[in-house]
């Protein structure tokens, strides 16, 4: 049986939300935004912040592009077979899916 909406709202109000902070993923590590600005995301039901992310700017984009280009210009990537590159690409897709499902669980839990 589904609880009435007002009971659900009371349950949500009583929950403790712990905000999660996310930086920028650049060059294989988490980084803060160049100017340290952040964006808060709010739970629509409670009005409380449930996540904070770093707000990137043009300099952060430049850092990201430079980090993304590095493996392609490095001799390691150029020396790999197509099959080896495929394994790395598949691993990246798997990681993105895992992160997507983790974010969905965080938002909907």
Buried (B, 14 or more C-beta within 10 A) or exposed (E): EEEEEEEEEEEEEEEEEEEEEBBBEBEEEEBBBBEEEEEEBEBEEBEBBBBBBBBBEEEBEEBBEEBEEEBEEEEEEEEBEEEEEEEEEEEEEEEEEEEEEEEEEEEEE
